[in-house]
Amino acid sequence: MRIVDARAMPIDHEDLIAVTSSSVYYREKKDETTFSLYRFDEEDGMITQLNRRPYEDYGYSKLFVDGDVVYFLSEIPDGEGIIKTELIAFSYKAGKEEIVTTFEKRGNSTLFWVLDHRYFLFLTAFDSSDEAWLYDRVTGQRERIRDERLVGKTERFRELYLFTTTFAGIAYIVCNARLDEFDYYDALDNGRVSPDDPIDHSEALLICPLEEAIEAIWDQRDELPFDDVLRLQGEGDTVQYLGENEGTLRFSSFVDSLNEEVIYDLTAPDVLHEVSVVDWGAYEPLDFTYDDVSSTIFIKVDESDMHTEVIDIATGARYIDVEPFERVIGRRYLVHEYTEGLTSGVVIFDLETEERIAYENAYYMVIDDAILILSMSST
């Protein structure tokens, strides 16, 4: 784990592609629609453009990184509502472009997910309608996805976070289905729903073999055959993704009536292995952070003018520093983000070198074994 100060680069966290031991790969937008890909070499400060032609995206421009390939869309409107869209697979280290497919649709499309290097899930928005559809790069087959849970219909107030994993050589889709509290409470405030309406407040962890999910889409079924691994029914209960721990997906479940949280590893399609239990009443935390990099929950149990103490719930490790911090990265860096008036910044203390570094007008993200410091001016 190392720190890369990228505040001078005209990018935000959505523009990052990858960080290697010597370079940062990123997208730079020229205006609202046009962008190119670049490599910044740290040793000599050289910036190299990777693509030979500019790309354009008139909707939500999302990058999907899969190994050494970054997937994205390049759009060409015809001026009459039809948009010709290219699905690009760009090998960023080699600097080579492949046009995977081209399609024409009304409205803007977003590449939402790539499955098994083969299947591409798109969301296309036109006026007030949304459509999810799947493309198979091997067969060229395309089909609309009829399961509205994957489109995020607002009347269901759901957020879906999708992951892939493998058990005994079989690929699975894992879905963390959560209540979208912002959307739900906004609907209450606007009178679209009543507190007495039968809203599904459950949060769940769902699973389905990838092959079965794909077949259900080709068969035009209304719902994909997800099975419940975990479902919490109580209002206030939550299921939270905590990243991967040595290749194993990790989640936590909070039960409001017990004021208790359990961290689980998903070790088989129907097995949740308990890692640790958090009795929130016993800690009386000042603050806490769900961390999908360290796959844990950090709990701040003490903060004064003299010191701050934070506990890593997954390992039981306790960290103490004379300055404030909320999170520990790589068991080495104590990280503190602050906002004072209109100023925001990051302070990092290195436990190995005992050096404290402050970055003003900054925020950070963790990518490819690096802590990347980004400028707030680029957001």
C-alpha positions as CSV (number, residue, x, y, z in Angstrom):
1,M,0.0,0.0,0.0
2,R,1.3,3.4,-1.0
3,I,0.1,7.0,-1.2
4,V,-0.2,8.8,-4.6
5,D,-0.8,12.5,-4.5
6,A,-2.9,13.1,-7.7
7,R,-4.4,16.5,-6.7
8,A,-2.7,18.2,-9.8
9,M,-4.6,15.8,-12.2
10,P,-7.9,17.1,-13.6
11,I,-9.9,14.0,-12.5
12,D,-12.3,12.8,-9.9
13,H,-12.8,9.3,-8.5
14,E,-15.1,8.2,-11.4
15,D,-12.3,8.9,-13.9
16,L,-9.8,6.4,-12.3
17,I,-9.0,3.2,-14.3
18,A,-6.1,1.7,-12.5
19,V,-2.9,2.5,-10.5
20,T,0.3,0.4,-11.0
21,S,3.6,0.6,-9.2
22,S,4.7,3.5,-11.5
23,S,1.7,4.9,-13.3
24,V,-1.9,6.1,-13.0
25,Y,-4.4,5.4,-15.8
26,Y,-7.4,7.7,-16.0
27,R,-10.0,9.3,-18.2
28,E,-10.0,13.1,-18.8
29,K,-13.1,14.9,-19.9
30,K,-12.6,17.6,-22.5
31,D,-16.1,19.0,-22.1
32,E,-19.6,17.7,-21.1
33,T,-19.5,14.8,-23.6
34,T,-16.0,14.2,-25.0
35,F,-13.2,12.3,-23.2
36,S,-9.9,10.5,-23.7
37,L,-7.8,8.0,-21.8
38,Y,-4.3,8.8,-20.4
39,R,-1.4,7.3,-18.5
40,F,0.6,9.4,-16.0
41,D,4.1,8.2,-15.2
42,E,5.1,9.2,-11.7
43,E,8.9,9.0,-12.2
44,D,9.2,11.7,-15.0
45,G,5.7,13.2,-14.8
46,M,5.0,12.4,-18.5
47,I,1.4,12.2,-19.6
48,T,0.6,9.9,-22.6
49,Q,-2.7,9.8,-24.4
50,L,-3.7,6.2,-25.0
51,N,-6.6,6.4,-27.5
52,R,-6.2,7.4,-31.1
53,R,-9.7,9.0,-31.4
54,P,-11.8,10.9,-29.0
55,Y,-14.9,9.3,-27.4
56,E,-18.3,10.8,-26.6
57,D,-21.0,9.9,-24.1
58,Y,-24.1,12.0,-23.8
59,G,-25.5,10.2,-20.7
60,Y,-24.1,8.9,-17.5
61,S,-20.5,8.1,-18.5
62,K,-19.5,5.1,-16.5
63,L,-16.2,3.1,-16.7
64,F,-16.2,-0.6,-16.0
65,V,-12.7,-2.0,-15.3
66,D,-12.2,-5.8,-15.7
67,G,-8.5,-6.8,-15.2
68,D,-6.4,-5.0,-17.8
69,V,-9.5,-4.0,-19.9
70,V,-11.7,-1.0,-19.3
71,Y,-15.2,-1.1,-20.9
72,F,-17.2,2.0,-21.8
73,L,-19.6,3.5,-24.3
74,S,-19.1,6.0,-27.1
75,E,-22.2,7.6,-28.5
76,I,-23.1,9.3,-31.7
77,P,-26.6,11.0,-31.8
78,D,-28.3,11.3,-35.2
79,G,-30.1,14.5,-34.1
80,E,-33.6,12.8,-34.3
81,G,-33.5,10.9,-31.0
82,I,-31.7,7.8,-32.2
83,I,-28.2,7.3,-30.7
84,K,-25.7,5.0,-32.3
85,T,-23.6,3.5,-29.4
86,E,-20.3,1.6,-29.5
87,L,-19.4,-0.7,-26.7
88,I,-15.6,-0.3,-26.4
89,A,-13.2,-2.7,-24.8
90,F,-9.9,-0.8,-24.3
91,S,-6.7,-2.7,-23.2
92,Y,-5.3,0.3,-21.3
93,K,-1.8,-1.1,-20.8
94,A,-1.4,-2.1,-24.4
95,G,-3.3,1.0,-25.7
96,K,-5.5,-1.1,-28.0
97,E,-9.2,-0.5,-28.7
98,E,-11.8,-3.2,-29.6
99,I,-15.3,-2.3,-30.7
100,V,-17.3,-5.2,-29.1
101,T,-20.6,-4.3,-30.7
102,T,-22.6,-1.4,-32.0
103,F,-26.3,-0.7,-31.4
104,E,-28.9,2.0,-32.0
105,K,-31.6,2.9,-29.5
106,R,-33.7,5.9,-28.5
107,G,-32.2,7.5,-25.3
108,N,-29.0,7.2,-23.5
109,S,-27.5,3.9,-22.4
110,T,-25.3,3.1,-19.5
111,L,-23.0,0.0,-19.1
112,F,-24.2,-1.2,-15.7
113,W,-22.3,-4.5,-15.3
114,V,-20.0,-7.0,-17.0
115,L,-20.4,-10.7,-16.2
116,D,-17.8,-13.4,-16.7
117,H,-16.0,-11.2,-19.4
118,R,-18.9,-12.2,-21.7
119,Y,-22.3,-10.8,-20.7
120,F,-23.0,-7.0,-20.6
121,L,-25.9,-5.5,-18.7
122,F,-27.2,-2.1,-20.0
123,L,-29.6,0.4,-18.7
124,T,-31.3,2.6,-21.4
125,A,-33.3,5.7,-20.4
126,F,-35.7,7.5,-22.7
127,D,-38.0,10.2,-21.4
128,S,-39.5,8.7,-18.3
129,S,-38.9,5.0,-19.1
130,D,-36.0,2.8,-18.2
131,E,-35.1,-0.5,-19.8
132,A,-32.5,-3.1,-18.7
133,W,-31.2,-5.5,-21.3
134,L,-28.4,-8.1,-21.7
135,Y,-25.9,-8.6,-24.5
136,D,-23.9,-11.8,-25.1
137,R,-20.6,-11.0,-26.9
138,V,-20.1,-14.6,-27.9
139,T,-23.4,-15.3,-29.6
140,G,-24.5,-11.7,-30.2
141,Q,-27.8,-12.4,-28.6
142,R,-29.7,-9.5,-26.9
143,E,-32.7,-9.6,-24.7
144,R,-34.7,-7.2,-22.5
145,I,-34.6,-8.0,-18.7
146,R,-38.1,-8.1,-17.4
147,D,-37.1,-8.3,-13.7
148,E,-37.9,-4.8,-12.6
149,R,-35.7,-5.2,-9.6
150,L,-32.7,-4.7,-11.9
151,V,-34.0,-1.4,-13.3
152,G,-34.5,0.1,-9.8
153,K,-38.2,1.0,-10.1
154,T,-38.7,3.8,-7.6
155,E,-42.1,2.5,-6.3
156,R,-40.2,-0.4,-4.8
157,F,-37.7,1.9,-3.1
158,R,-34.9,-0.6,-3.7
159,E,-31.1,-0.3,-4.2
160,L,-29.4,-3.3,-5.7
161,Y,-25.7,-4.0,-5.4
162,L,-24.5,-6.8,-7.6
163,F,-21.4,-9.0,-7.2
164,T,-20.0,-12.2,-8.8
165,T,-18.3,-15.1,-7.0
166,T,-17.4,-18.7,-7.7
167,F,-18.2,-21.9,-5.6
168,A,-16.8,-25.3,-6.7
169,G,-16.1,-23.9,-10.2
170,I,-19.7,-22.5,-10.6
171,A,-20.2,-18.8,-11.1
172,Y,-22.9,-17.1,-9.1
173,I,-24.5,-13.6,-9.0
174,V,-24.9,-12.2,-5.5
175,C,-27.3,-9.3,-4.9
176,N,-27.4,-7.1,-1.9
177,A,-30.9,-5.7,-2.0
178,R,-31.4,-2.7,0.2
179,L,-34.1,-0.2,1.0
180,D,-33.4,3.2,-0.6
181,E,-34.1,5.3,2.5
182,F,-33.5,8.6,0.7
183,D,-36.0,7.8,-2.0
184,Y,-38.5,6.4,0.5
185,Y,-38.4,9.4,2.8
186,D,-38.5,11.8,-0.1
187,A,-41.7,10.0,-1.3
188,L,-43.2,10.4,2.2
189,D,-42.3,14.1,2.2
190,N,-43.9,14.6,-1.2
191,G,-47.0,12.7,-0.3
192,R,-46.5,9.9,-2.9
193,V,-46.8,7.3,-0.2
194,S,-48.3,7.2,3.3
195,P,-46.7,5.9,6.4
196,D,-49.6,3.4,6.5
197,D,-48.8,2.0,3.0
198,P,-47.5,-1.6,3.0
199,I,-43.9,-0.8,2.0
200,D,-41.4,-3.6,1.9
201,H,-38.7,-2.5,4.4
202,S,-36.8,-5.8,4.2
203,E,-33.1,-6.0,3.3
204,A,-31.6,-9.1,1.8
205,L,-28.7,-11.1,0.5
206,L,-29.8,-13.0,-2.7
207,I,-27.9,-15.5,-4.8
208,C,-28.4,-17.2,-8.1
209,P,-26.1,-19.3,-10.4
210,L,-25.0,-17.1,-13.3
211,E,-26.1,-19.7,-15.9
212,E,-29.6,-19.9,-14.4
213,A,-29.9,-16.1,-14.4
214,I,-28.9,-15.9,-18.0
215,E,-31.3,-18.6,-19.1
216,A,-34.1,-16.8,-17.3
217,I,-33.4,-13.6,-19.3
218,W,-33.3,-15.5,-22.6
219,D,-36.6,-17.2,-21.6
220,Q,-38.2,-13.8,-21.0
221,R,-39.1,-14.6,-17.4
222,D,-40.5,-11.8,-15.2
223,E,-38.1,-12.5,-12.3
224,L,-34.7,-14.0,-12.1
225,P,-34.5,-17.1,-9.8
226,F,-32.7,-15.6,-6.8
227,D,-32.7,-17.5,-3.5
228,D,-32.5,-15.8,-0.2
229,V,-29.3,-16.3,1.7
230,L,-30.3,-13.8,4.3
231,R,-33.4,-11.6,4.7
232,L,-34.1,-9.0,7.5
233,Q,-37.7,-7.9,7.8
234,G,-37.5,-5.3,10.5
235,E,-37.7,-1.6,9.8
236,G,-34.2,-0.2,10.5
237,D,-32.5,-3.6,9.8
238,T,-29.7,-3.4,7.2
239,V,-27.5,-5.7,5.2
240,Q,-24.1,-4.0,4.3
241,Y,-21.4,-5.1,1.8
242,L,-17.9,-5.2,3.4
243,G,-15.8,-6.1,0.4
244,E,-13.8,-9.2,-0.3
245,N,-11.6,-11.0,2.3
246,E,-9.1,-13.1,0.4
247,G,-11.5,-13.7,-2.4
248,T,-14.5,-14.3,-0.1
249,L,-17.5,-11.9,-0.2
250,R,-18.1,-10.4,3.3
251,F,-21.3,-8.7,4.6
252,S,-22.7,-7.4,7.8
253,S,-26.3,-7.6,9.1
254,F,-27.7,-5.2,11.6
255,V,-30.9,-6.1,13.6
256,D,-32.4,-2.9,15.1
257,S,-34.4,-4.7,17.8
258,L,-31.3,-6.4,19.1
259,N,-29.0,-3.4,18.5
260,E,-26.6,-6.1,17.2
261,E,-24.6,-6.5,14.1
262,V,-23.0,-9.7,12.7
263,I,-20.2,-9.9,10.2
264,Y,-20.5,-12.9,7.8
265,D,-18.3,-14.5,5.1
266,L,-20.3,-16.0,2.3
267,T,-18.4,-19.4,2.1
268,A,-21.0,-21.4,0.0
269,P,-24.2,-20.6,-1.9
270,D,-26.2,-21.3,1.2
271,V,-23.6,-20.8,4.0
272,L,-22.9,-17.6,5.9
273,H,-19.9,-18.1,8.3
274,E,-20.0,-15.8,11.3
275,V,-16.8,-13.7,11.7
276,S,-17.7,-11.5,14.6
277,V,-20.7,-10.0,16.5
278,V,-21.0,-6.4,17.4
279,D,-23.1,-5.5,20.5
280,W,-23.5,-1.8,19.8
281,G,-24.9,-1.2,23.3
282,A,-21.6,-2.4,24.8
283,Y,-19.5,0.0,22.7
284,E,-21.5,3.2,22.9
285,P,-19.6,4.4,19.8
286,L,-18.8,8.0,19.0
287,D,-18.6,7.1,15.3
288,F,-18.3,4.1,13.0
289,T,-17.2,3.3,9.5
290,Y,-18.2,0.4,7.2
291,D,-15.0,-0.4,5.4
292,D,-15.1,-2.5,2.2
293,V,-11.3,-2.2,1.7
294,S,-10.3,-3.8,5.0
295,S,-13.6,-5.8,5.1
296,T,-14.5,-4.7,8.6
297,I,-16.3,-2.1,10.7
298,F,-14.1,0.6,12.5
299,I,-15.7,1.9,15.7
300,K,-14.4,5.1,17.3
301,V,-14.8,4.5,21.0
302,D,-12.8,7.5,22.4
303,E,-11.9,11.0,21.2
304,S,-10.4,13.8,23.3
305,D,-7.8,16.5,23.1
306,M,-5.3,13.9,24.2
307,H,-6.0,10.9,21.9
308,T,-8.4,9.0,19.6
309,E,-9.1,5.3,19.9
310,V,-10.6,3.1,17.1
311,I,-11.3,-0.6,17.1
312,D,-11.2,-2.9,14.1
313,I,-14.2,-5.2,14.8
314,A,-13.2,-8.0,12.5
315,T,-9.7,-8.5,14.1
316,G,-10.2,-6.9,17.5
317,A,-7.2,-4.6,16.9
318,R,-7.2,-1.3,18.8
319,Y,-5.5,1.8,17.3
320,I,-4.6,4.9,19.3
321,D,-3.3,8.2,18.0
322,V,-2.9,11.7,19.5
323,E,-4.8,13.2,16.5
324,P,-8.3,12.3,15.2
325,F,-8.8,9.5,12.7
326,E,-11.7,7.2,11.7
327,R,-10.2,4.5,9.6
328,V,-7.1,2.3,9.3
329,I,-5.9,1.2,5.8
330,G,-3.6,-1.7,5.4
331,R,-3.0,-1.9,9.2
332,R,-0.6,1.0,8.6
333,Y,-2.3,4.3,7.7
334,L,-4.5,6.1,10.1
335,V,-6.8,8.3,8.0
336,H,-8.8,11.4,9.0
337,E,-11.1,13.3,6.7
338,Y,-12.2,16.8,7.8
339,T,-14.3,19.7,6.8
340,E,-13.8,23.1,8.3
341,G,-16.2,25.7,6.8
342,L,-15.6,25.6,3.1
343,T,-12.3,23.7,3.4
344,S,-11.9,19.9,3.3
345,G,-8.8,17.8,3.5
346,V,-7.2,14.5,4.4
347,V,-4.6,13.8,7.1
348,I,-2.7,10.5,7.1
349,F,-0.4,9.1,9.8
350,D,2.0,6.3,8.7
351,L,2.5,3.9,11.6
352,E,5.7,2.5,10.1
353,T,7.5,5.8,9.4
354,E,5.6,7.8,12.1
355,E,5.1,10.5,9.6
356,R,1.9,12.6,9.4
357,I,1.0,14.2,6.1
358,A,-1.8,16.7,5.6
359,Y,-3.5,17.2,2.1
360,E,-5.6,20.3,1.8
361,N,-8.5,20.7,-0.5
362,A,-8.5,17.0,-1.0
363,Y,-10.4,13.7,-0.6
364,Y,-9.1,10.2,-1.1
365,M,-10.0,6.8,-2.6
366,V,-8.4,3.3,-2.3
367,I,-7.6,1.6,-5.6
368,D,-5.2,-1.2,-6.6
369,D,-3.2,-1.2,-3.4
370,A,-2.8,2.6,-3.4
371,I,-4.3,5.5,-1.5
372,L,-5.0,8.1,-4.2
373,I,-5.3,11.7,-3.0
374,L,-7.7,13.7,-5.3
375,S,-8.5,17.4,-5.5
376,M,-11.9,18.7,-4.3
377,S,-11.7,21.2,-7.1
378,S,-12.2,18.5,-9.7
379,T,-15.4,17.1,-8.2
